[in-house]
């Protein structure tokens, strides 16, 4: 009997000391004073405005007595503007910068300098490719899964075979590049997609007029083109409008990542039969919780650390499978929109 009791006690001690049991969900304490900046790729895009709404919600919920700023460059000056704003945030003593990166690894020196000055750098939407200069990336969805979702939409829209072109944002957008790489990998390695021919990748700089004209140029260049896949909300709307204006929706469809409120008419009229997205308000909200926790020292940023992020529930920091040595928090999920659900989502 004593032996059984001893074994039970030993087992209990072993379980209590295991990482799985020791790992506890951290509940962030509100009411701290931390100045924070939400820095999108640039201003003037609805999804970034929505991310700011989510950050504002979290700011109020956590009762942060510090300031929340929403600052960004112009589309034409996005790369240099983001680098300058990162540098300025550090010199002004901002406690945290939440960055949707559009400058690739060019922003690394400024981000590392900000960290050295005591500023927490959290990326969201689009990470720093090398992971240098950021504490953690708040990923909207698993980047590998985006390629499969876009491939499946292309397969459905093209009826199994046909030509497709990609209209992306900018060549330096880390998220866009990762999604395109994922799409190409899926198309090349799964025989299910053997009938889809990817003919070109072009960039509209996430500007409506530029994207509109690039979409029309694709149609002129490839007479047999059946689909323009645009993993950017600006590009997909501009492509759909271009096809609609030219009366080409029966010939060339559009798809990619878009906002229901901006795409509803194009989905109902058949120009964009399917597209996908996640909730940017949720993304801004989760990013704020993450940056607040790190900036106040309540989170260490270690892999395996779990914290409660308000209405988003429990979130865990994990290794980023797409960027070895880097860390991410995975939000999710995707929603694929069609004529059956787009109207309700657009309201």
C-alpha positions as CSV (number, residue, x, y, z in Angstrom):
1,X,0.0,0.0,0.0
2,X,2.8,2.4,0.9
3,X,4.5,1.4,-2.4
4,X,1.4,2.3,-4.4
5,X,1.1,5.6,-2.6
6,X,4.7,6.4,-3.3
7,X,4.3,5.6,-7.0
8,X,1.2,7.8,-7.2
9,X,3.0,10.7,-5.5
10,X,6.0,10.3,-7.9
11,X,3.7,10.2,-10.9
12,X,1.9,13.3,-9.7
13,X,5.2,15.1,-9.3
14,X,6.4,14.0,-12.8
15,X,3.2,15.3,-14.3
16,X,3.3,18.5,-12.4
17,X,6.8,19.2,-13.7
18,X,6.0,18.4,-17.4
19,X,5.9,21.3,-19.8
20,X,2.4,20.5,-20.8
21,X,1.1,20.9,-17.3
22,X,3.2,23.8,-16.4
23,X,2.1,25.8,-19.4
24,X,-0.5,28.2,-18.2
25,X,-2.6,30.6,-20.2
26,X,-1.6,34.2,-19.4
27,X,-4.4,36.6,-18.7
28,X,-3.1,40.1,-19.6
29,X,-3.5,42.8,-17.0
30,X,-5.0,46.0,-18.4
31,X,-4.5,49.5,-17.3
32,X,-0.9,49.9,-18.3
33,X,0.5,53.0,-20.0
34,X,2.1,52.0,-23.3
35,X,2.2,54.2,-26.5
36,X,1.6,52.1,-29.6
37,X,1.6,52.7,-33.3
38,X,-0.3,50.7,-35.9
39,X,1.7,51.0,-39.1
40,X,0.0,49.6,-42.3
41,X,1.6,49.2,-45.7
42,X,0.0,52.6,-46.5
43,X,-3.1,54.5,-45.8
44,X,-6.3,54.6,-47.8
45,X,-7.2,50.9,-48.0
46,X,-10.4,49.7,-46.3
47,X,-8.9,46.5,-44.8
48,X,-6.2,48.5,-43.0
49,X,-8.9,50.9,-41.7
50,X,-10.8,47.8,-40.4
51,X,-7.6,46.6,-38.7
52,X,-7.4,49.9,-36.9
53,X,-11.0,49.5,-35.7
54,X,-10.0,46.2,-34.2
55,X,-6.9,47.7,-32.6
56,X,-9.1,50.5,-31.1
57,X,-11.5,48.0,-29.7
58,X,-8.6,46.2,-27.9
59,X,-7.1,49.5,-26.8
60,X,-10.3,50.4,-25.0
61,X,-10.9,46.9,-23.7
62,X,-7.4,46.7,-22.1
63,X,-7.8,50.3,-20.7
64,X,-4.4,51.3,-22.0
65,X,-3.8,54.9,-20.8
66,X,-1.2,55.3,-23.4
67,X,-1.8,56.6,-27.0
68,X,-2.7,54.5,-30.0
69,X,-1.6,56.0,-33.3
70,X,-2.6,54.9,-36.8
71,X,0.1,56.2,-39.2
72,X,1.2,55.1,-42.6
73,X,2.9,56.3,-45.8
74,X,1.4,57.0,-49.1
75,X,1.1,54.1,-51.7
76,X,3.8,55.8,-53.9
77,X,6.2,56.1,-51.0
78,X,5.4,52.9,-49.1
79,X,8.8,51.3,-48.7
80,X,10.8,54.5,-47.8
81,X,7.9,55.8,-45.8
82,X,7.6,52.7,-43.6
83,X,11.4,52.7,-42.9
84,X,11.2,56.4,-42.0
85,X,8.2,55.9,-39.7
86,X,9.8,52.9,-38.0
87,X,12.9,55.0,-37.3
88,X,10.8,57.9,-36.1
89,X,8.7,55.7,-33.8
90,X,11.9,54.5,-32.1
91,X,13.4,58.0,-31.7
92,X,10.0,59.3,-30.3
93,X,10.1,56.5,-27.6
94,X,7.1,54.6,-28.8
95,X,6.6,51.4,-26.8
96,X,5.4,49.3,-29.6
97,X,5.1,49.3,-33.4
98,X,2.6,47.0,-35.1
99,X,3.9,46.7,-38.7
100,X,2.2,45.3,-41.9
101,X,5.5,45.2,-43.8
102,X,5.7,46.3,-47.4
103,X,9.5,46.9,-47.4
104,X,10.8,43.3,-47.4
105,X,14.1,43.0,-45.5
106,X,15.0,46.6,-46.3
107,X,13.2,47.5,-43.1
108,X,15.4,45.2,-40.9
109,X,18.0,47.8,-39.9
110,X,15.3,50.3,-38.8
111,X,13.3,47.5,-37.0
112,X,16.4,46.3,-35.2
113,X,17.3,49.8,-34.2
114,X,13.8,50.2,-32.8
115,X,14.2,47.1,-30.7
116,X,17.5,48.2,-29.4
117,X,15.9,51.5,-28.3
118,X,13.3,49.5,-26.3
119,X,10.4,49.5,-28.9
120,X,8.5,46.2,-29.3
121,X,8.1,45.3,-33.0
122,X,5.2,43.0,-33.9
123,X,4.3,42.3,-37.5
124,X,0.9,41.5,-38.8
125,X,-0.6,40.8,-42.3
126,X,2.8,40.9,-43.9
127,X,6.0,39.8,-41.9
128,X,9.6,40.7,-42.2
129,X,10.8,37.9,-44.6
130,X,14.0,37.1,-42.6
131,X,12.2,37.5,-39.2
132,X,15.0,39.9,-38.1
133,X,13.8,42.9,-36.2
134,X,10.4,41.5,-35.1
135,X,9.3,39.7,-32.0
136,X,6.5,37.7,-33.5
137,X,4.3,37.7,-36.6
138,X,0.5,37.7,-36.2
139,X,-0.5,35.6,-39.2
140,X,-4.1,35.9,-40.5
141,X,-4.0,32.4,-41.9
142,X,-1.4,29.7,-42.6
143,X,0.4,31.0,-45.6
144,X,0.8,27.5,-47.1
145,X,-3.0,27.1,-47.1
146,X,-3.6,30.2,-49.1
147,X,-2.0,28.7,-52.2
148,X,-4.3,25.7,-51.9
149,X,-7.4,27.9,-51.5
150,X,-6.5,30.0,-54.5
151,X,-5.8,26.8,-56.6
152,X,-9.1,25.3,-55.6
153,X,-11.0,28.5,-56.6
154,X,-9.1,28.6,-59.9
155,X,-10.0,24.9,-60.5
156,X,-13.7,25.6,-59.8
157,X,-13.9,28.8,-61.9
158,X,-12.0,27.4,-64.9
159,X,-13.8,24.1,-64.9
160,X,-10.6,22.2,-64.5
161,X,-8.4,23.7,-67.1
162,X,-7.4,27.0,-68.6
163,X,-5.0,29.9,-68.4
164,X,-4.5,32.0,-65.3
165,X,-2.5,35.1,-64.5
166,X,-1.6,36.6,-61.1
167,X,-2.1,40.3,-60.4
168,X,-0.3,41.0,-57.2
169,X,0.4,44.1,-55.1
170,X,4.1,45.0,-55.0
171,X,7.2,43.0,-55.6
172,X,8.4,43.7,-52.0
173,X,5.2,42.5,-50.2
174,X,6.4,39.5,-48.1
175,X,2.9,38.2,-47.7
176,X,2.0,38.4,-51.4
177,X,5.2,36.7,-52.4
178,X,4.7,33.9,-49.9
179,X,1.1,33.3,-51.1
180,X,2.2,33.3,-54.8
181,X,5.0,30.9,-54.0
182,X,2.5,28.6,-52.2
183,X,0.1,28.8,-55.2
184,X,2.9,27.9,-57.6
185,X,4.0,25.0,-55.5
186,X,0.4,23.6,-55.3
187,X,-0.1,23.9,-59.1
188,X,3.2,22.3,-59.8
189,X,3.0,19.4,-57.5
190,X,-0.6,18.3,-57.4
191,X,-1.8,16.5,-60.6
192,X,-5.3,17.7,-59.8
193,X,-4.3,21.1,-61.1
194,X,-2.4,19.9,-64.2
195,X,-4.9,21.6,-66.5
196,X,-4.3,25.1,-65.1
197,X,-1.5,27.1,-66.9
198,X,-0.1,30.0,-65.0
199,X,1.1,32.4,-67.7
200,X,2.3,35.5,-65.9
201,X,2.6,37.4,-62.7
202,X,2.3,41.2,-62.7
203,X,2.1,44.0,-60.1
204,X,-0.4,46.7,-59.7
205,X,1.3,48.4,-56.7
206,X,-1.9,48.1,-54.7
207,X,-3.2,51.2,-56.6
208,X,-6.6,50.9,-58.2
209,X,-5.8,52.7,-61.5
210,X,-2.5,50.8,-62.0
211,X,-4.1,47.5,-61.2
212,X,-7.0,48.2,-63.5
213,X,-4.6,48.9,-66.4
214,X,-2.4,45.9,-65.6
215,X,-5.5,43.7,-65.7
216,X,-6.5,45.0,-69.2
217,X,-2.9,44.5,-70.4
218,X,-3.0,40.9,-69.3
219,X,-6.1,40.3,-71.4
220,X,-4.5,42.0,-74.4
221,X,-1.3,39.9,-74.0
222,X,-3.0,36.5,-73.5
223,X,-6.1,36.1,-75.7
224,X,-6.9,32.7,-74.2
225,X,-6.7,34.0,-70.6
226,X,-9.6,32.7,-68.4
227,X,-8.8,34.0,-64.9
228,X,-7.0,36.8,-63.2
229,X,-6.1,35.7,-59.6
230,X,-5.4,38.7,-57.4
231,X,-4.3,38.0,-53.8
232,X,-4.9,41.7,-52.8
233,X,-8.2,43.5,-52.1
234,X,-7.2,46.4,-54.3
235,X,-6.2,44.2,-57.2
236,X,-9.2,41.9,-57.3
237,X,-11.7,44.8,-57.2
238,X,-9.8,46.7,-59.9
239,X,-9.6,43.5,-62.1
240,X,-13.3,42.8,-61.7
241,X,-14.2,46.4,-62.6
242,X,-11.9,46.3,-65.6
243,X,-13.5,43.1,-66.9
244,X,-17.0,44.5,-66.2
245,X,-16.3,47.8,-67.9
246,X,-14.9,46.1,-71.0
247,X,-17.8,43.5,-71.2
248,X,-15.3,40.7,-70.7
249,X,-16.7,38.9,-67.7
250,X,-17.9,36.0,-69.8
251,X,-14.4,35.5,-71.1
252,X,-12.2,36.4,-68.2
253,X,-13.1,35.8,-64.5
254,X,-11.5,37.3,-61.5
255,X,-10.7,35.8,-58.1
256,X,-8.4,36.1,-55.1
257,X,-8.6,37.9,-51.8
258,X,-11.3,40.6,-51.5
259,X,-13.7,42.3,-49.2
260,X,-17.4,41.2,-49.5
261,X,-18.6,44.8,-49.3
262,X,-16.4,45.7,-52.3
263,X,-16.9,42.5,-54.3
264,X,-20.6,41.7,-53.8
265,X,-21.8,43.2,-57.1
266,X,-19.0,41.5,-59.1
267,X,-19.8,38.2,-57.5
268,X,-23.5,38.4,-58.2
269,X,-23.0,39.4,-61.8
270,X,-20.5,36.6,-62.4
271,X,-17.3,38.6,-62.9
272,X,-15.8,37.2,-59.7
273,X,-17.7,33.9,-58.9
274,X,-15.5,33.0,-55.9
275,X,-13.1,34.8,-53.6
276,X,-11.8,34.5,-50.1
277,X,-10.7,36.5,-47.1
278,X,-10.4,36.7,-43.3
279,X,-11.6,39.4,-40.8
280,X,-9.2,42.3,-40.6
281,X,-10.9,43.7,-37.5
282,X,-10.0,40.5,-35.8
283,X,-6.5,40.7,-37.1
284,X,-6.0,44.3,-35.7
285,X,-7.5,43.3,-32.4
286,X,-5.3,40.2,-32.0
287,X,-2.2,42.2,-33.1
288,X,-2.9,44.8,-30.4
289,X,-3.3,42.2,-27.6
290,X,0.0,40.6,-28.7
291,X,2.0,43.8,-28.9
292,X,0.5,45.1,-25.6
293,X,1.4,41.9,-23.8
294,X,5.0,42.0,-25.1
295,X,5.5,45.8,-24.6
296,X,4.3,45.5,-20.9
297,X,6.5,42.5,-20.2
298,X,3.6,40.2,-19.5
299,X,4.6,38.1,-22.4
300,X,8.1,36.9,-23.1
301,X,7.5,35.9,-26.8
302,X,8.8,32.4,-26.2
303,X,7.6,29.5,-28.4
304,X,4.8,27.7,-26.6
305,X,3.6,30.7,-24.6
306,X,-0.2,30.9,-24.5
307,X,-2.2,34.0,-23.6
308,X,-5.9,35.0,-23.6
309,X,-6.6,37.5,-26.3
310,X,-10.1,38.8,-25.3
311,X,-12.9,37.7,-27.6
312,X,-10.3,35.9,-29.9
313,X,-9.7,33.3,-27.1
314,X,-6.5,31.6,-26.3
315,X,-3.5,32.1,-28.7
316,X,-0.2,30.4,-28.7
317,X,3.2,31.5,-30.0
318,X,4.7,28.9,-32.3
319,X,7.5,28.5,-34.8
320,X,6.7,29.9,-38.2
321,X,6.9,27.0,-40.6
322,X,7.5,29.3,-43.5
323,X,10.3,31.2,-41.9
324,X,12.7,29.0,-40.0
325,X,13.9,30.6,-36.8
326,X,10.9,33.0,-36.7
327,X,7.8,33.0,-34.6
328,X,4.1,33.5,-35.4
329,X,0.6,33.5,-33.9
330,X,-1.9,31.9,-36.2
331,X,-5.3,33.5,-36.3
332,X,-7.5,32.0,-39.0
333,X,-9.9,31.0,-40.5
334,X,-10.6,31.6,-44.2
335,X,-14.0,32.2,-45.6
336,X,-14.7,31.5,-49.3
337,X,-17.4,33.8,-50.7
338,X,-19.8,33.0,-53.5
339,X,-23.2,34.3,-54.6
340,X,-24.7,32.2,-51.8
341,X,-23.1,34.0,-48.9
342,X,-21.6,37.3,-50.1
343,X,-24.6,39.5,-49.7
344,X,-25.0,38.6,-46.0
345,X,-21.3,39.2,-45.4
346,X,-21.3,42.5,-47.2
347,X,-23.9,44.1,-44.8
